């Protein structure tokens, strides 16, 4: 019992205890902070997986013959054998400002378009 009552031993025990408390609280804080980072990374992972699935679906669609044909027709202006492409200038396609589309008879719209 005399060992515990000496003041240098008490001081040493107090210092060691304070160091242990500081280190333990630092470790707890670090673990809590890393848990928040882990949650954020999990959210990013889920979003990346969703985007990956969308891109795979788009790739599968882009490899279909119907998609390739549609893109060739729309973006490259290609046709099948026997088809003819008709390209109209934009100024011929626009109606005059004073006439609205619904008020002009259909036959007059065709005449305006071609003449």
C-alpha positions as CSV (number, residue, x, y, z in Angstrom):
1,X,0.0,0.0,0.0
2,X,2.9,2.3,0.6
3,X,3.7,2.1,-3.1
4,X,0.5,3.8,-4.2
5,X,0.7,6.5,-1.6
6,X,3.9,8.0,-2.8
7,X,3.4,11.2,-4.9
8,X,5.9,10.5,-7.7
9,X,4.0,7.3,-8.5
10,X,0.7,9.1,-8.4
11,X,2.0,11.7,-10.8
12,X,3.4,9.1,-13.1
13,X,0.1,7.2,-13.1
14,X,-1.8,10.5,-13.8
15,X,0.5,11.4,-16.8
16,X,0.3,7.9,-18.3
17,X,-3.5,8.0,-17.9
18,X,-3.8,11.4,-19.6
19,X,-1.6,10.3,-22.5
20,X,-3.8,7.2,-22.9
21,X,-7.0,9.3,-22.8
22,X,-5.6,11.7,-25.4
23,X,-4.5,8.9,-27.7
24,X,-7.7,7.0,-27.3
25,X,-9.9,10.1,-28.0
26,X,-7.8,10.8,-31.1
27,X,-8.3,7.2,-32.3
28,X,-12.0,7.5,-31.7
29,X,-12.2,10.8,-33.6
30,X,-10.2,9.3,-36.5
31,X,-12.4,6.2,-36.7
32,X,-15.6,8.4,-36.7
33,X,-14.2,10.7,-39.4
34,X,-13.1,7.7,-41.6
35,X,-16.7,6.3,-41.2
36,X,-18.0,9.5,-42.8
37,X,-15.5,9.2,-45.6
38,X,-16.5,5.6,-46.1
39,X,-20.1,6.6,-46.4
40,X,-19.3,9.2,-49.0
41,X,-17.2,6.7,-51.0
42,X,-20.0,4.2,-50.9
43,X,-22.4,6.8,-52.4
44,X,-19.9,7.5,-55.2
45,X,-19.5,3.8,-55.8
46,X,-23.3,3.3,-56.1
47,X,-23.5,6.2,-58.5
48,X,-20.6,4.9,-60.6
49,X,-22.2,1.5,-60.8
50,X,-25.5,3.1,-62.0
51,X,-23.7,5.1,-64.6
52,X,-21.8,2.0,-65.8
53,X,-25.1,0.1,-66.2
54,X,-26.6,3.0,-68.3
55,X,-23.5,3.0,-70.5
56,X,-23.7,-0.7,-71.0
57,X,-27.3,-0.4,-72.0
58,X,-26.4,2.4,-74.5
59,X,-23.6,0.3,-75.9
60,X,-25.9,-2.7,-76.4
61,X,-28.4,-0.4,-78.2
62,X,-25.6,1.2,-80.3
63,X,-24.6,-2.3,-81.6
64,X,-28.1,-3.1,-82.9
65,X,-28.5,-2.9,-86.7
66,X,-31.6,-0.7,-86.4
67,X,-29.6,1.9,-84.4
68,X,-26.8,1.8,-86.9
69,X,-29.2,2.3,-89.8
70,X,-31.0,5.1,-88.1
71,X,-27.7,7.0,-87.3
72,X,-26.5,6.5,-90.9
73,X,-29.7,7.9,-92.3
74,X,-30.0,10.8,-89.8
75,X,-26.4,11.9,-89.4
76,X,-24.6,10.8,-92.5
77,X,-27.4,11.2,-95.0
78,X,-27.1,7.7,-96.3
79,X,-29.9,5.9,-98.1
80,X,-30.8,2.4,-99.2
81,X,-30.6,1.4,-102.8
82,X,-33.5,3.0,-104.8
83,X,-34.2,5.8,-102.3
84,X,-33.7,9.4,-103.1
85,X,-32.9,12.2,-100.6
86,X,-34.7,15.5,-101.0
87,X,-33.1,18.5,-99.3
88,X,-35.1,21.7,-99.1
89,X,-33.5,25.0,-98.3
90,X,-34.6,26.4,-94.9
91,X,-36.0,29.7,-96.3
92,X,-38.5,27.7,-98.4
93,X,-39.7,25.8,-95.4
94,X,-40.5,28.8,-93.2
95,X,-44.0,30.4,-93.4
96,X,-44.4,34.2,-93.7
97,X,-44.8,35.9,-90.3
98,X,-48.3,37.4,-90.9
99,X,-49.8,34.0,-91.7
100,X,-50.2,31.4,-89.0
101,X,-50.0,27.7,-89.9
102,X,-53.5,26.8,-88.6
103,X,-55.2,29.7,-90.6
104,X,-53.7,28.9,-94.0
105,X,-55.4,26.2,-96.1
106,X,-53.2,23.2,-96.8
107,X,-53.1,23.7,-100.5
108,X,-51.8,27.3,-100.0
109,X,-49.1,26.0,-97.7
110,X,-47.9,23.6,-100.5
111,X,-47.9,26.4,-103.0
112,X,-45.9,28.6,-100.7
113,X,-43.5,25.9,-100.0
114,X,-42.7,25.2,-103.7
115,X,-43.1,28.6,-105.3
